[in-house]
């Protein structure tokens, strides 16, 4: 399968993002690992932003699936944060994560047209999440439950998109 002239391969593997640092490990995330461990100083500002956005969605996924939206907010993952060191990425807050989720859904529409329903569900969830009333437990609970059903597809899209970015940046 090609996306914007880049051959994407190995897309039939199981991809799972860990939701517990103690009980689980990521599975099938070779491209994500390559991308997040690359030399950040060698990236252009645009590339650095793309890597940061993808990393931020992965962190969002972990926080929500590990402890819910309340943990995500309490731990500050809804806010922007500068890199801690030269080999770190920036953390984009909620609006940046929503933009990246929409980008992943669009990527999914183009690269994996058979998964349009799942991609559309991600796009709808991102819109709901963007304007979520943090103080409405009913709405937060519903938003969390919906995300739990989407998390596996988000993980797949993150890994496939990481492969696209690695290959387009010359990281292989």
C-alpha positions in Angstrom: 0.0 0.0 0.0 1.3 3.5 -0.9 0.5 6.7 0.8 1.8 9.9 -0.9 4.4 7.9 -2.7 5.6 6.1 0.4 5.3 2.3 0.6 3.6 1.2 3.8 4.2 -2.4 4.8 3.6 -4.8 7.6 0.2 -3.4 8.3 -1.4 -6.7 9.2 0.5 -6.9 12.6 -1.1 -6.5 16.0 -0.5 -3.0 17.4 -1.3 -2.3 21.0 -0.4 0.8 23.1 0.3 0.0 26.7 -2.3 1.3 29.2 -0.2 0.3 32.2 3.5 0.9 32.6 3.6 -2.0 35.2 1.3 -4.6 33.7 1.7 -4.2 29.9 4.1 -3.2 27.2 3.5 -1.7 23.8 3.2 -4.3 21.0 3.9 -3.9 17.3 5.1 -0.3 17.7 8.5 -0.6 15.9 7.9 2.5 13.8 6.7 4.6 16.7 9.8 3.6 18.7 12.1 4.6 15.8 10.3 7.9 15.4 10.3 8.8 19.1 14.0 7.8 19.5 15.3 9.7 16.5 17.7 12.6 16.7 15.3 15.5 17.4 18.0 18.1 16.5 18.1 16.7 12.9 14.4 17.4 12.4 13.0 20.5 10.7 10.6 22.5 12.8 7.7 21.0 10.9 8.9 17.5 11.4 9.5 18.2 15.1 5.9 19.4 15.4 4.6 16.3 13.6 6.6 14.0 15.9 5.5 16.0 18.9 1.8 15.8 17.8 1.9 12.0 17.3 3.7 11.5 20.7 1.0 13.7 22.4 -1.8 11.6 21.0 0.0 8.4 22.3 0.3 10.1 25.7 -3.3 11.1 25.6 -4.3 7.5 24.8 -2.3 6.2 27.7 -3.7 8.7 30.2 -7.3 8.2 29.2 -7.1 4.4 29.0 -5.1 4.1 32.2 -7.1 6.4 34.5 -9.7 8.1 32.5 -10.2 11.7 31.5 -9.9 12.9 35.1 -6.4 11.5 35.2 -5.6 13.0 31.8 -6.6 16.5 33.1 -5.2 16.1 36.7 -1.8 15.1 35.2 -1.8 18.1 32.9 -1.9 16.2 29.6 -4.5 18.7 28.3 -1.9 21.5 28.4 1.1 22.3 26.1 4.5 21.6 27.5 8.0 22.3 26.2 10.5 19.5 25.8 12.4 18.6 29.0 15.7 18.0 27.2 17.2 18.2 23.7 16.3 14.6 22.9 12.7 15.0 24.0 9.6 16.2 22.0 7.2 18.9 22.9 3.8 17.9 24.3 0.8 19.4 22.6 -2.2 20.0 24.7 -5.8 19.1 24.0 -6.3 21.3 20.9 -3.1 19.9 19.3 -4.1 16.4 20.1 -7.5 16.9 18.5 -5.9 18.3 15.4 -3.6 15.3 15.2 -6.5 12.9 15.8 -8.3 14.5 12.8 -5.0 14.2 10.8 -4.8 10.5 11.7 -8.5 10.0 10.6 -7.8 11.8 7.3 -4.7 9.7 6.8 -6.8 6.6 7.6 -9.5 7.6 5.1 -6.9 7.9 2.3 -4.6 5.0 3.2 -7.2 2.6 4.6 -10.6 3.4 2.9 -12.1 0.2 4.3 -11.9 1.7 7.8 -13.8 4.9 7.0 -16.4 4.2 9.7 -13.7 3.9 12.4 -11.9 7.0 11.0 -15.2 8.9 11.1 -15.8 7.8 14.7 -12.4 9.1 15.6 -13.2 12.4 14.0 -16.5 12.7 15.8 -15.0 11.7 19.1 -12.3 14.4 18.6 -15.0 17.0 18.1 -16.8 15.9 21.2 -13.6 15.8 23.3 -12.5 19.2 22.1 -15.5 20.9 23.7 -16.1 18.4 26.6 -17.5 19.9 29.8 -15.0 18.5 32.3 -17.5 19.1 35.1 -20.3 16.9 33.7 -19.5 13.4 35.0 -22.2 12.0 32.7 -20.6 13.5 29.6 -17.0 12.6 30.7 -18.1 9.0 31.3 -19.7 8.7 27.9 -16.7 10.3 26.2 -14.3 7.9 28.0 -16.4 4.8 27.0 -16.5 5.9 23.4 -12.7 6.4 23.4 -12.1 2.9 24.9 -13.8 1.5 21.8 -11.6 3.6 19.5 -8.2 3.2 21.2 -7.2 0.1 19.2 -7.8 1.8 15.8 -6.0 5.0 17.1 -3.0 2.8 18.0 -3.0 1.2 14.5 -3.2 4.6 12.8 -0.4 6.0 15.0 1.9 3.1 14.1 1.1 3.3 10.3 1.5 7.1 10.4 4.8 6.7 12.3 6.0 4.5 9.5 5.0 7.1 6.9 6.8 9.8 8.8 10.0 7.7 9.3 10.2 6.8 5.7 9.5 10.3 4.5 12.1 11.7 6.9 14.7 9.1 5.9 14.6 7.4 9.3 14.6 3.6 8.6 
